[in-house]
Amino acid sequence: MDTSLTGLKREAPTDARQVRSRHALTSALLALLEEKPFDQLTIREITARAGTGYATFFRHYPTKEALLADVAAHEIEDLLGRTIPILYAANSYESTLELCRHVHAHALLWSALLTGGAAGIVREEFIRQALGLAADTQPRHPWLPSDLGTIHGTGATIDILAWWLAQGGDRPASRHSPEEVATILHRLVIAPLVGDTLERQTARA
């Protein structure tokens, strides 16, 4: 059985009605994740919020974890799209801070993705997408293979974000500000990888 995120994802529908139903279900899950943890959600709650029938859910997804997989793939793509391009620009701290602010603004969603039952497969998908986006970038250190740098940087970033999200209990990411976590993440992971120490310039701006 394929337990990867790719294996859990469903093929995109082509029928217009199916597309609308799929969009309604993913939108409902996103909205509900802003209100309560994933493990407290039921399929009936999701379908009620989506305005679809209970049986309709199972025409698209076998489990709520499969629905989460579709949402996760899209959210990871969006987050990396916000941060990877800036990471190799003049000041990687800006990218780090943008990432932390976005995760903080959607803390329940990212808590579900990074600390819930699907955390392992979400991590794999995060690294897979990061490797694809970073494939054409030039390594900053001649001694470090670019793919290894991406795997290490992405994995360590996920670990720090998961730690942050777990700190607040029922209110994820409430104990530390995005600025505090961005500074930790930048100093521990990003700056050593890309050779950028410009966070002080952003802080003064």
N, C-alpha and C positions, 0 to 999 in steps of 0.2 A: 504493500500500500504506500502510495506517495504521500508523505506527510510534509512536504515542502510547501511554501506559500504558493508556488506555481501550481503544485498539485491540487491545492485547495481551491484555487481560483476557478471560476466558471467561465466557459467560453462566452464572449460578448454576443448578446442576441442581435438579430437583424430585423425582426418584426417590430414595427413601430410600437405596438401595444406592449410587447415584451420589454422593449427599451424603457418605456414609461414606468412599467412596474419595477424593473430593476433599479431605475433611478430613484423611485419613491422609497424603496427598501433601503438603499444605501443612504439616502438623505435622512430617513427616519433613524437609522442607527447612529449617524453622526449627531443628530439632535439629541437623542437619548443619552449618548455618551457624555454630553455636556452636563447631564443631570445626575447620572448615577454610574457606578462601575459596571463593566461589561458582565461580570459574573452574576450580577443581580438582575440583568435583563432577561426577559422571556421572549420567545418568538411571538407570542400573542401581543405583547406590548409593542413589538416592532411593527407587526402588521396593522395594529390599531392606529399607530402614529402614521404609518404609510398610507392608510386608507385602502389597503388591499385585503383580500380574503386570506384566511389562515392557510388554505390549501394552495393558494397562489405562491406563497413563500417557497413551498417544497417543489414547485415547478422550476424554481430558479436555484435554490440552494438546499443541500441535504441537511445542513446544520447552521446554527448561528455563527459558528467559527468560520465556515466557508464564506458567509457574508462579510465577516470581519476581514478575511483575507483579501477580498476585493477592495474593501475600503482601505486596508493597509497599503496595498500596492499603489493606489492612487495618492494617498497621503505622503508616503515615502517619496514618490516621484516629485510631488509638489515641494516638499521640504528641501530635498536635494537640489531641485531647480532653483530655489531661492538662495542657496548657500554655496554650492560648488563653484559657480562662476566667480563669485567675489573672493573665494578662498585663495585664488591664484592672482588676484589683483593686488593693488598697492598695500592694502591694509587688511589682513585676514581677520583682525578683531571685529571689524564691521560684520563680516559673515557670521562669526561666532555669536555675536550679540543678536543678530537677526534670528538665528536659529533658536536661541534661548527664549527670546521674546515670543516667537511663534509657538513654541512648545508650551510656554507659560499660559498663553492666551487660550490654548486648547488642552489644558492639563488633564482632564478626565479622559479625553480621547487618547492622548499619548501615554497616559498611565495604563490604559487598556492594552495598547499596542506593545509597550516596552516592559511592563511588569506583570501582565496577565498570563493566562495559560498558553497564549500563542507567542510568547516573547521569543522563544527560540527560533521559530520559523520567520518571525518578523525580522530578527537580527540577520538571518541569512539573506533575506530579500533586500534589506538595507545595504548590506555589503555588495550583493550582486549588482544592484543599481549604481552604487557608488563606483564600482570598478568600471562599469560601462561609461559613465560620465567622465571619469578621469583617464580613460584609455589614451586620449590624444594629448594629455598634458606632459610637460617635460619634468622629470624628477629634479628635485632641488638638491639632492645629495648624490654624488656619483657612486657611493658605496651602497645605496639603498635601492633595491628593485622597486619600481614605481607601484607594482601591484601589492607588494608587501606593505609599503607605506600606506596605501589606501586601506588595506585590510586592517592594519593596526590602528590607523587614525579613526576609521569608522567604528570599529569594535570598541575602542576606548571611549569614543564620544557617546555611544549607546549606553555603555556602563555608567558613565557619569550622569547622563540624563535619567537613567533608570534609578540611580541612587537618589537624585534630586526629587524625582516624582514620588519616591517611597517615603520621603521625609515628612510629608504633611498629613499622613494618615488619610482621613476622609476628605481632606482638602489638599490634593496633590500640589506640590511645588509652592507651598505656602510659607515654608520656613526660610527660604533663601530667595533673594530677588534674581531676576534674569541677569542683571549686571554682575552680581556676585558670582553666579555660576558661569557666566561667560568668561570672567577673569580666570576662574579656576580651570575651565576647559581650555582656554587659550594658552595659559602658561604650562599646563601639564601635557597637552596633546598637540595643539595646532602649531604653536610657535616653534617647538623643536622640529616638527616635520617640515615646515615651509620656511624656517629661518626668519620669521617676522616677529619683531618686538615692538610694534607700533601702537599697542593698545593705549599707551600713555598719551599719544597724540589725539586719539579719538576722545579720551576722557577729558582733555583740555578744551576740545572744540565746543 
